Amino acid sequence: MSKPIPAAIKIFANEIVHPVALVGCRTSEMSLDCCEYDVAILALYEDDNQPNQVVQVANRPVELLRIVGPMKNHFIDLAHMIILKDNSRFMLSSIAKDITTEKLKKMLAAEGKKLLISGLFCQQKMREAAHPTVAAMWLKIAAYEFIDGILAISGNRPMPLHILEQVRQTDAITAEGVEDALECIGTERATRPAISRSIQAINELKSKDYDRELFMSKVNHLLDRHMLVDCYYYSGRAAAKNLVKRKEVFYTQYIKLVQIALDLASDMQHLEKMRERLFRATNNMLKT
């Protein structure tokens, strides 16, 4: 059961002109004290193109997420939502009713396969990379896609800060390739010095991101709780999501930044062996 929603958050949501729902980990039992309140805003007007942002409500971080376009594209994000404010047409209530358990399961399975296929493309980019560090980067990104895909296939929407806990609590932990993916990611290297070096580089990568301060507060919370492996995984995944959107020229121009942000090794022989194991696991999962 999720924790009670603070009154200030409810009042804040009620003042928004659009339908509003609480989504994300705050609707589950997994949220930590550092977790933001993800507030999904159903934009009703075509010209309502305000960007996502993080605001403070009664000293609590609230991330405002604009939901636009066909609602079927957002069913996974809106699943298990807690409606804070609907409109006269009960749009959110209608959407919630339409997201059945069976439909959500199928959508997550489809999303999981897309993520596995995305991981295969990343593996191919690894093989085509001219620089060992860029090759290592693509393998690690592929491993993060694999874990997300395995979780989705097992019926769980990946929640960035809680992914390792989700893996521990579901059948995903026994899935073929999970240990290989974690080895590609390098969770055994989760030490404070390694995390500290990476965080400095990731902070630079995220210098223009609206959620940079929120990201840092979560990192600090995990470090304060001595959750080093979770912190290493979470911060590395954030770096991977940032880097995958960059152009190829960025990787070569800022090769040291990439290497430090993802804590990359450059032993190509070992990396290729890990890629082969991850490739087999990915193909086997896609056949099921």
Sequence and secondary structure as in RCSB ss.txt:
>XXXX:A:sequence
MSKPIPAAIKIFANEIVHPVALVGCRTSEMSLDCCEYDVAILALYEDDNQPNQVVQVANRPVELLRIVGPMKNHF
IDLAHMIILKDNSRFMLSSIAKDITTEKLKKMLAAEGKKLLISGLFCQQKMREAAHPTVAAMWLKIAAYEFIDGI
LAISGNRPMPLHILEQVRQTDAITAEGVEDALECIGTERATRPAISRSIQAINELKSKDYDRELFMSKVNHLLDR
HMLVDCYYYSGRAAAKNLVKRKEVFYTQYIKLVQIALDLASDMQHLEKMRERLFRATNNMLKT
>XXXX:A:secstr
      HHHHHHHHTSSS EEEEGGGGSS   TT  EEEEEE  STT     EEEEETTEEEEEEEE S GGGGH
HHHTT EEEE  TT HHHHHHHH  HHHHHHHHHHHHHHHHHHHHHHHHHHHH SSHHHHHHHHHHHHHHHHHHH
HHHTT    GGGHHHHHHHSGGGGSTTHHHHHHHHTGGG  HHHHHHHHHHHHHHTTT TTHHHHHHHHHHHHHT
T HHHHHHHHHHHHHHHHTTS HHHHHHTHHHHHHHTT    HHHHHHHHHHHHHHHHHHHH 
